[in-house]
Amino acid sequence: MHHRFRPLMTAATIALVAASPAIAEGTIDVAIIGEPDTFDPMISTKDVVSIVTQHFVETLYTFDESWSVVPLLAAAMPQISDDGLTYVIPLREGVTFHDGSSMDSADVLASMTRWVEVASRGKAIADKVESIEATGDYEITISLNAPYAPLMSLLAFSNSAAVVYPEEIIGDEIAEVVGTGPYKLEAHEPDQYTQLVRFDGYTQPTGAAERTQTPDEIRFVPVPDPNTRVEGLLSGQFDYADGLQTEAYDRIEASDAAEPVLLEPFGWPVFAVNHKKGKMTELKFRQAVQAALPFDDMLFAAFGDEKFFQTDGAMYPEGWAWNTEAGTELYNQNDQAKASALLDEIGYDGDPLRILTSRQYEFHYQMAEVARMALEAAGFTVEMDVVDWATLAQNRDNPDLWDIYITHSPFLPEPALTSSYFSTAREGWDNPEKNEILDRFTSVADPEARKEVFAELQEIVLKDVGLIKVGNFNALQGKAAGLEGVVPSPWPAFWNAASAE
Amino acid sequence: MRSYLVRRLVGMVVVIFLVLTIAFVLVRLAPGDPASLMLGPDATPEEVDALRIRLGLDQPIIVQYLTFVTNALRGDLGTSLFFNQSVTSVLATRAEPSIFLALFSLLVALVIATPIGIWAAYRRGSVGDQMSVTSAMLAASVPSFLTGLIFQRYLATDLGWFPVSGYGSPDADFAERMRHLILPAITLGITNSALILRFTRASMLDILGEDYIRTARSKGMRERRVVLRHALKNAGIPIITVVGLTFALLVSGAVVTERVFNLPGMGNLVVNAVLRRDYPVIQGTLIVVAALYVLVNLATDLLYLILDKRVKY
């Protein structure tokens, strides 16, 4: 029996190995870090949800390559009243949803109403929205009770996004997402792929960069293991891979099959401060922590090579309109003696400083370890609470359980999108002076004036230790050699992606 | 025989019920809230509470347990919190890669382990025997993720012989899906061959020293027939036991290999479900795995009947 089966098995194995995978022409395969848990970007703030859904659902406005707000489903920028309270938004005509229906102001009204009711970013401004009305078949008017300059950025952001759905599908939950984007959802096999195909009824926006719909299909493949994403990129299985380990940079660069895409800088690791309860509610204690921390060492431990980080205390890096040096003399003091003196001044009793972190992102843990050593050298008792991400996500909502938790964020195009500045965030930073600055920042419309107010905000972040920014870090993505048309971004889009071959 | 089967099936129900209860308690003892995870980092506590109500997580634990048990008895393992699909349909989609991966890797393991195990026992104490024992220890000692990474890098990325990961594109046919299992199956097969090799060798050594083997030889029977017909058949029972348990383990627990090769099997599913705190999927998977173990044990015991006429139940 053994002899009879052997040739059969050999032939079967050769046939399986030799069979080349059937790949549709013009397909872009993208390795993403995990499975999007919803296709409704209104109810999620996860980047992976934004990356996928921006291809099939659209907002009234979007950002261009320089992070300026430009129209997408809107026909033009809004007419804003002199008092900054009324936004009249003209809508594009002839826009078709994937179900064949046409978009008009009734759809936008229903979608915007849902956004302020269910989206975390929408709800954050719900108290400022006096009304949302359809003032024409293709016109929507948003009335505010106080000027709110970040409104346009909120309407443009793809995360907790103010996307437009057909009125008919609007509800607390949307069972099947229907959008207007250049691609439509063809198939979804959880933990395997999300398959998008070109939407033939798409009409190009008038303001945003053209969506050329170059690929026939875009497939997003969740690949949780970062090493597998690298191997898939280098083997040609993926045309683009998100969230790669910086250790893979040299190998990708040396490869003929792929090129590294470095987002420089990508974002900022942050030690979120508990202002509601515990030791960190005391200013001098916070200042002692700030004084003790060696940010350069923490960044080096976390990222290993200066190619991947910058020791920078400004909330926005050079090249951004919001960049300012205000208050940065308090950054990276690395002065344990000063910290120790501050602790003596307040009669520190040795109660542990609890740092909540996770190894989901290894660099969080590595920064925490270096911070712990510096803090202990300054006389702090440090208690590291290293948990899985699920536990961290739950525990950080309970102010009794932590003093500092570690997270990170990409640089967002509008500072007001960073929730930590607001007293309503879980950190609860409720400093009256900061609140007054923040109110001014969100109500002033003039861009130059806003920059000046932001400098005040940054200064008080550092002086009052509202949060502790560790520095800037770069993110690594990778693309197949010759792939063009993908703008490096935390939320890369593939509607213009094309292979040079 | 019939009463034996009835007893085993009743025992199976008891085991599954105990697993079901333990699974329910354990997953809820773990900290971490599925609603917080699903909504993302900027969700407000009010949003999290609203989602908890929608998912039924606000109900008292005993109510959740009774609902779970009642539904499970009707074959309804609940709805995945993450996928918003029934757990049975989620598990059904994961069964194909897991079962075929288990079968292929078991085949690889048997092809490697059985002949070497027989030969090593037959040539006991020889250099070849020593080498086979050492190789088996090495295969058992190297973690499958390391073997997988090495194979992935050199055989898939550099040589392009196999796909790096996944289970095929949306338009993949059966052959292409199976092609994606070759490298993971070799990885797992090598690791698991060590145990089967050791069992085969030890079992064959016992049998080759038996009187009836000497009798067969003294009657002038050809050595090949003595080893393969008489010795191997009687050495088969312990080998079948370990093969059966290995199969159950491979179907349910090829976690690391499935992770490295990004296969959408049961192992990957349960790891993701734990990370997502997808309680119904964790519970459903544990029930299926418990049932699988009990069934494989039962099948193994029944196989004894076929192989050894002296066995009676």
Interface residues (C-beta under 8 A of the other chain):
Chain A: T13 A15 L16 V17 A19 P21 A22 I23 A24 T27 D29 E35 D37 T38 I43 S44 T45 K46 V49 V118 S120 R121 K123 S160 E186 A187 E189 P190 D191 Q192 Y193 Q195 R219 V221 V223 P224 D225 N227 T228 E231 G232 L234 S235 G236 Q237 V387 D388 W389 A390 T391 A393 Q394 N395 D397 T407 S419 T424 R426
Chain B: A30 P31 G32 D33 P34 S36 L37 M38 L39 G40 P41 D42 A43 T44 P45 E47 V48 F82 F83 Q85 V90 T93 L149 Q152 R153 A156 T157 G160 W161 F162 P163 V164 S165 G166 Y167 G168 S169 P170 D171 A172 D173 A175 E176 M178 R179 I182 R259 V260 F261 N262 P264 N268 L269 N272 L275 R276 R277
